[in-house]
């Protein structure tokens, strides 16, 4: 079946120049998702938008494309402000917008969130920027120190607004809004529409166009299953050995549970890593990178990862601990079945928790663990390691530079090299474990772009 039936192409929007259409095509974007189809033209017309759209629906492009289009490069002042609940989502939005901005020379995007020195961010802001993406707390920090000026903002975007309100950011959003021009456009995106969202919308939006994307097709892409169990770890092990997924995301409610469960999975021979709020931002980024490049096949996460985690191809999600409410559940399972993919979301509960999970059992099908076919020899191991090099974008390193050195200088076959991720200060390369030691040894003597870099394996 053609998934593009009834989906319009981007070239049907007359305000999009050919250079941007070419950029979209190079990124694999030709047809619009429902939220993009409904939102882009009204946003370009200057309307305020109140949109209900789940994760994975393409909403970042829905507000990001008009944002990029409307930037006036010669005005080296912030013109678009995007507020997001987490660092991870801020980085995800920035990554999408930077790809779109490739057609527009010298467009500068800055992210502002905690875990990064305030002074370094202030220095970047002093040099000018066109788009600011940040979390409420850090934005208020800069406003308080007068290192951020927002009088030139044309559009305010609130992404995953329901999550921000769940985290207690209502007052912070109102304070940020007080620094913005009254004439600005406001775009509010939320996966759910609780009363708090309606209150915020009435406060901030002017005669908004309300969009509610049909989510029936979205939910149909995720097979939701629940298992009752008196031994969650034994059941988890059975599920892994039965489903045998390429990638698995497990959610826990606490940092302590995530750490202990990761250790237990390691002890069973699985390749796993955790991500939670006690980790430094660099460590959280590394957890996502090694999971997304396949050198770790299981990611055990608290809800710090239930938003803003954009990793393609997550086959299976398991709620090891039941989420606290229905909205958290919605965002957790939204990590699978993204874009055109399908996925499976499994929730475990004990007999004592049967009342607590009624909202899940009403949506999901109940299954019996005894019906599963189990391969007791199966382990989620990886053939890859992740090599880290202490140089990145700020050193002008590109994936092609690293690939060229590995293949031409060290003699590695391209088939032995996996995904390459480059951050501002580090580069991460997935390598087949058979060549890891060879590459590590060679890089002690081999230069990349006429410079030697220190390299190590991310554990």
N, C-alpha and C positions, 0 to 999 in steps of 0.2 A: 504494500500500500504506500502511496506517495504521501509522506508526512507534511508536504508543503501545500496540500489541497486547501484552498480558501485562505492561504497566507500570502499577503501582499509582499512585493519586493521593495527594498529601500528606495529604488529609483522612482517609485510612485510618489515620493515626497519631493515636490519641486524645489524646495529650499536647500536640498542637499547637493553640494557641488560635485562634479565628476571626480575630482581629486579625492574627496572623502569616500565616495562610492567605491573607488579603486582600492582605498585602504581597507574598507569593510570587506570587500571581496577577497583581498589578500589574507584577511583574518578568518575567512570562512563564513562571513555573514552576508547572506544574500536575501533571505526571506525574514520577515519580521515575526516575532512571537506575538501573541494576542496583546500583551501589555504594551509592547512597542508600537503595535499597530494603532492602539487606542490613545496612547499618551504623547507620542513624539510631535505630531502636528499641533495639537492644542498647546503644548509647552512652547513650541516655536512661535505660536501666536500670542504668547505672554499670559496665558491663563494660569490661575492657581489650580493645583491638582491634589485631590485626595484619592489615593489609589490603594486598593487592597490587592496585593500580589504576593504570592508565596516565593520563597527562595528557589532559585533555579528557573525562574520564569523569564529572565532576561531584563529585569527592571534596571540594572546598572546601566545597560546600554540605552534604556528608555529615557533616563534623565541625563546620562553622560553625553550622548550624541548631541542633543540640543545645547548642552553646556559648552562643549567644545566649539560648536558652530558660532555661538554668540560672543565668544571671547574676542576682545579687541587687543591684539598683541601690543600695539603701540602704547596702550595704557598699562604701564607696569604696576598695576595695583590689583588686589584681590577683587574679582568680579563674581565668582561663584563660591559659595560656602556650602560644603557638604558635611553634615553632622551624622556620625555613626556611633553605635553603642560600644564597639570594641576596636582594639588595635588591629586585630586580624581582618575585620571587615574594612577598616580604613585602608589597609594595604591592598586588599583585594580590589576595592574601587579604584585606587590609584593605578594599579597595574592595568586595568581595563582602559582607563582614560588615557594613560600614556601611550598605549597602543593606538588608540583612536587619534591622538594628537600628532601622530607621526607625519600627517599631511600638512601640519600647521607649524612652521619653523618657529623655534624660540618660545613656545608655550611652556610655562613653568608651573608645575604642580608640587605642592608641599603638603606633607602629612604631619599632623600635630597630635601626639598622644603620649601618655606616660611611659616610663621605662627608658626614655631617651633624654639626655641632658637638655634642660630648658635653654641654656645659653647657646648651644649648637643650633637649636631650632630658631632662636631669636636672630642669630647671625644670618641664617638662610632667609628669614623673613625680611631682614634689612636690605637684602639684595633685590627684593621684589618677587612677586608671584601673581599668577592669574587665577589659580584655583586652589582653595584651601580645603583639605579634608581632615577632620579631626574628631576626637571624642570630647564630650561636653566639659569634663573637668579640666583638661589641658587647654582647651580654647579659653576658658575663663581665667586660667593662670596667666596666659599671654595678654588677655584683655586687662587684667588687673595690673600687670607690669608695663602696660602700654607698649608692648612689642608687637601687637597685632592691631591694625586699624581696619575697620570694616565699613567705612562710610561709602565705599565704591561698589559694595555688593549689589548685584542686580537680581540674583536668584539664590534663595535659601533652599537646600534640599535636606529633608530629614529622612534618613534611610533606616528601616527597621525601627520605626518610632515606637511600636508597642514594646519592644525589648528595652528601649531607653527608659520608658516609663516604668517598666518592671524593675529596672535597676535604680529607680529613684531620681531620675534626671529631669523631672518635670520643671522644677524651679530653675534649674540650670539652663534649660532650653529657653525659658521665658527671659532670663537675664541676658542670654546671648542675643535673643531677638531684639532686646532694647537697644543694642548697639548698631542695629541695622537700619537702613533707610526705610521709612514707612511705605515707600513706593515699590519696594522689591516684590518680586514674584516668589511664592512659596510652594514647594512641592513636597507633599507628605506621603511617604510610602510605608505601608504596614501590612504584615501578613494576616493580622486579625484586627477587628474593629471593636475593642472593648469600650466601655463608657469613657475611660480616661482619654482615649484617642479622640472621641467625639468632642470632649471638652477642650483638648489641645487644638483641634481643628477649628473650632468656633473662635478661639482666641487669636489664632495666627493667620488663618486663611480668609481671603476675600472672595465671596461668591465662587467657591471652587467647583470645578467639574469633578464629580465623583465617579470613579472607575472601579468596578468590581469584576476582575477577570474570572471567567468560569474555571473553577478549580476541579471540576469533576474528572476531567481527562487527566489532570496532574495526579490526583490521588489514585486513579486507576493504574498508574504506572508503578506504584509501590505495593507490593504484596505484604500486607500487615498480618502478623501472626503472634499469638500469645501462647506461652507455655506455663502451666502451674507446676511448681517444683518445690521440694523441701531441701534440695541441695543445688544451689545456683551454680557453683563452680563445676560440679559434675555434669550438670545439664549443658553449661557453656562448652565444656570439652566435647560432649557428644555432638552438639550442634556444629562445632568446627570440623569434626571428623566426618560429619555427614554432608554438610553443604560444601566443604572444601573450597572456600572462596579464594580468589586471587588477592582480594583486599578486604579487610574487616575493620569496622569502626565500632568500638564498644564504649558505651556511656556509663559513667558512675556518678553518684551524687556528691562524693567528697574526694578531696585530694588524697587522703590516706587510703581510701579504697582503690583509687586509680593506681597508686604506687604499688600497693600490695598485690593487686591483680596482675599488673605488668610483671612483677617478680615471679609470681606463680606460673604465668604463661612461659616466661623464660625458662623456668625450672623444667617445664614439660618439653622444651626444645623448640618453642615457637619464636619467631622473629617479631618482637613487639617493642613498642616505645610508648611513653606516656606524655600527656600534655595537660597542664593545670595551672592555676593562678600563682602558685609559688615559684614557678620557673621564671627566669629572666626572659626578656623579650627575645634575645638572641637564641636562647634554648628552645623557646616555643617555636620560633621560625624554623630552627633546625629539625624539630620533631615533625613539623608539617612537610618539610623538604624530603627527609629520608623516607617518610611514608608515601608521599606522592611519587617519588622516583622508584619505589619498589624495593629499596634495600631494607626497609622494615615493612612487614606485611600486615601487622596489626597496630592500630593506634587506639590507646585507651585514654579516654578524655573525660574531663568534667565539662560542665556547660560553657566553659570558656570557649569551647570549640563548636558549640551547637549553632553559632552564628558566624558568618563571615568565613567559614571554612569551605573553600571552593576547590575541591579536588575531583577531577574527572574519574569516572570508572569505579567508584566505591560500590561493590556488589551487595554487601551485606552490612546492616547495622543491627547491633544488639543492645537493647536497654538492659544492662545487667542490673542496674537499680532503676526502679520506676521513677520517671520524672515527677516533679512536684505538682504540675498542673498540665492541662490539655495543651496550652499554648507552647510550653516547653517541649512537649511531645511532638507537636507539629514541626517545630524547628529542628529538633533532633533528626527525625526521619527524613526531613527535607535534604539531608546530606546525600541521599541516594536518589535514584530516579530523576537525575537532573537533565535538563535539556531534552534530548530525544531518547535518553536511556531509560531502562527499567531497573528496579531494584527490590530488595527484600528488607523489611524491618521487623525484627523479632523482639518481643518484650517478655521478660521473665518476672514471675511474681510468686510469692509464697502464699500458702493458704490464709495466713493472717492479713495479707494485703489485698484480698479479693475485692473488698469494698472500695479500696483506694484506686483500683485500676478499672473500675466500672466504665469510665469514659473511654478506655482503650478497648476493652472487650466488646463494647458496643460498635466499635469501628472495625476491629480485626477479627480474624477467624481463630478459633481455639483449636490447637493441635495436640496430639499425644506423642510424647518423646519416644514411646515404644515403637512407633510406626517408622522411625527413621532407620535408614541403612547406614551402618557405621563402619568406617575403615579405621581400625585401631592403630594402623601404622602411619597414618597421615599426620604430618607436621607442617605448619605454615612457616617454612624456612625460605630464605632468599639466596639466590646465586650472586647477589650484588652487595658490594660495600659502597659507602659514600666517602669519597675523598674530598677534603676541604683544603682550599688554597687561600692564603691570607692576602688576597688581592681581588678587587671587584671592579664595579663600574667607575669608582673614583680613580682607579688606576688605569682606566681606559681598556680594561680587559673585556673581550667579547668571547662568546662561545666558539667562534671560528678560530680565534687565536689558540685557545686551549686544545681544541680538537686537532688543529694543525700540528701543535707540538707533540701531542700524544701519538699521532699517527706517523708523521714524517720524521720527527727527531727521535722518538723512543721506539717506534716500530710496532705500535699496537694496532691490531685489526679493528676497524670501525665497529664491527659487530660485537666487540667486547666492551663497548662504551655505551652507557645508557644516557639518561637525561642529564642535561647540564643546567644548573640554576645559578644565576649571578646576581648577588645583592650589591649594595654600595661598597662593602669592604671585604666580602668573601665570595668565593666561587665554590660550588658544590658539584661534584661529578660522580655519577653512578658508574662503578667499574665492576666487571665480572671478578669474583674473588680470586680466580686463577692468576690474574695479572696485577692485583693490588700491590703486592710486595715489589714487583718489578718497577711499577710506576713510582712508588714511594722512593725507592732507591735511586732511580734515574733522575728524579726531580731535584735531588740534592746537588746534581752537577749540571742539570739542563735549564736553560733560560727560556722564559716565555716572553716574547717581545723584548728581548735584550735585557731581561731582569730575572733574577732568581727569586723564587717565592718559597716560603715554608709550607709544607703540606703534612696533613695528618688524616687519620681515619676517624670519622664521627661514630662514636659508640652508642 
